[in-house]
């Protein structure tokens, strides 16, 4: 795990967010498993948690359209909270509830990250799909 990602995880732990209210998505599930480096921390969060941090100093609110969907996020020093996720139609509550805990932090399951990256279709995401598939195959062989 790269040093900056490790620092993000330590910052996140200091926030002491309530379990069952968020999960790490984006490149985080890859970074924690050393599949590839992650350089920020994307979290999907429930509306209550989002609204709590939206009004806090040092958290910058952003809204934009991505693939035909309105996205709201707040950011502080490379940690980003998303109320919704795209592209695709994601049940963030389900992703949070089914998160896999690693080092006492919830991460969206790799299978779901792979689905999202396929839908996204960006070059970097398609490279990640291959890395995830390779990792999952290796994990299966070790069982």
C-alpha positions as CSV (number, residue, x, y, z in Angstrom):
1,X,0.0,0.0,0.0
2,X,1.4,3.4,-1.0
3,X,2.2,5.9,1.7
4,X,-0.3,8.5,0.7
5,X,-3.1,6.0,0.7
6,X,-2.1,4.8,4.1
7,X,-2.2,8.4,5.4
8,X,-5.8,8.7,4.0
9,X,-6.8,5.6,5.8
10,X,-5.4,7.0,9.1
11,X,-7.2,10.3,8.5
12,X,-10.4,8.4,7.9
13,X,-10.0,6.4,11.1
14,X,-9.6,9.6,13.1
15,X,-13.1,10.7,11.8
16,X,-14.5,7.8,13.8
17,X,-17.4,7.4,11.4
18,X,-20.2,5.1,12.5
19,X,-20.1,1.5,11.1
20,X,-22.8,0.7,8.7
21,X,-23.1,4.3,7.4
22,X,-20.3,4.3,4.8
23,X,-18.0,2.2,2.6
24,X,-14.9,2.8,0.7
25,X,-15.4,2.6,-3.1
26,X,-13.4,3.7,-6.2
27,X,-9.7,2.7,-6.1
28,X,-9.7,2.2,-2.3
29,X,-10.6,-1.6,-2.5
30,X,-7.7,-2.0,-4.9
31,X,-5.3,0.0,-2.8
32,X,-5.9,-1.9,0.4
33,X,-5.2,-5.2,-1.3
34,X,-2.1,-3.8,-3.1
35,X,-3.6,-4.5,-6.5
36,X,-2.6,-1.0,-7.5
37,X,-1.8,2.4,-5.8
38,X,-4.7,4.6,-4.7
39,X,-4.2,8.3,-4.5
40,X,-7.4,9.5,-2.9
41,X,-10.2,8.0,-0.8
42,X,-13.8,7.8,-2.2
43,X,-16.5,6.9,0.2
44,X,-20.2,6.3,-0.4
45,X,-22.1,7.6,2.6
46,X,-25.7,7.7,3.8
47,X,-27.6,11.0,3.5
48,X,-27.4,11.7,7.3
49,X,-23.6,11.4,7.4
50,X,-23.3,13.4,4.1
51,X,-25.4,16.2,5.5
52,X,-23.5,16.3,8.8
53,X,-20.1,16.8,7.1
54,X,-21.5,19.0,4.3
55,X,-21.9,21.8,6.9
56,X,-18.6,21.4,8.5
57,X,-15.6,23.8,8.0
58,X,-12.9,22.5,5.7
59,X,-15.3,20.3,3.7
60,X,-16.0,21.6,0.2
61,X,-19.3,20.8,-1.4
62,X,-19.4,20.0,-5.2
63,X,-22.2,19.0,-7.5
64,X,-22.0,18.0,-11.1
65,X,-23.5,15.8,-13.8
66,X,-21.8,12.5,-14.6
67,X,-23.3,10.3,-17.3
68,X,-26.7,11.9,-17.1
69,X,-26.8,11.7,-13.3
70,X,-26.6,14.5,-10.8
71,X,-23.8,13.8,-8.3
72,X,-23.2,15.5,-5.0
73,X,-19.9,15.1,-3.1
74,X,-18.0,16.8,-0.4
75,X,-14.2,16.7,-0.1
76,X,-11.5,17.4,2.4
77,X,-7.8,16.8,1.7
78,X,-8.3,13.9,-0.7
79,X,-11.1,12.2,1.2
80,X,-14.4,12.4,-0.8
81,X,-17.9,11.6,0.5
82,X,-20.5,10.7,-2.2
83,X,-24.2,10.6,-1.5
84,X,-24.7,8.7,-4.8
85,X,-22.4,6.8,-7.2
86,X,-22.2,6.6,-11.0
87,X,-22.1,5.7,-13.7
88,X,-24.7,3.0,-13.3
89,X,-27.6,2.6,-11.0
90,X,-26.2,1.7,-7.6
91,X,-28.0,0.9,-4.4
92,X,-25.5,2.5,-2.1
93,X,-27.3,1.3,1.0
94,X,-26.8,-2.3,-0.2
95,X,-23.1,-1.7,-1.1
96,X,-22.6,-0.3,2.4
97,X,-24.4,-3.2,4.1
98,X,-22.5,-5.8,2.2
99,X,-19.1,-4.1,2.6
100,X,-16.1,-6.3,3.4
101,X,-14.1,-5.2,6.5
102,X,-10.3,-5.0,6.1
103,X,-8.2,-3.4,8.9
104,X,-11.5,-2.5,10.6
105,X,-12.7,-0.4,7.6
106,X,-15.6,-1.2,5.2
107,X,-14.7,-1.6,1.6
108,X,-17.1,-2.2,-1.3
109,X,-16.6,-5.8,-2.5
110,X,-14.2,-6.3,-5.4
111,X,-16.9,-7.9,-7.5
112,X,-19.0,-4.7,-7.3
113,X,-15.9,-2.5,-8.0
114,X,-15.3,-4.6,-11.1
115,X,-18.9,-4.1,-12.3
116,X,-18.7,-0.4,-11.8
117,X,-15.3,-0.1,-13.6
118,X,-16.7,-2.1,-16.6
119,X,-19.7,0.2,-16.8
120,X,-17.5,3.3,-16.5
121,X,-15.4,2.0,-19.4
122,X,-12.6,4.5,-19.1
123,X,-9.2,3.2,-20.1
124,X,-7.9,3.3,-16.6
125,X,-11.0,1.5,-15.3
126,X,-10.7,-1.3,-17.9
127,X,-7.0,-1.8,-16.9
128,X,-8.3,-2.1,-13.3
129,X,-10.9,-4.7,-14.4
130,X,-8.0,-6.9,-15.7
131,X,-6.0,-6.3,-12.4
132,X,-9.1,-7.3,-10.3
133,X,-9.7,-10.4,-12.4
134,X,-6.1,-11.5,-12.0
135,X,-6.3,-10.9,-8.3
136,X,-9.5,-12.8,-7.9
137,X,-8.2,-15.7,-10.0
138,X,-5.1,-15.8,-7.8
139,X,-7.2,-15.7,-4.6
140,X,-9.3,-18.6,-5.9
141,X,-6.3,-20.7,-6.5
142,X,-5.0,-20.1,-3.0
143,X,-8.2,-21.5,-1.4
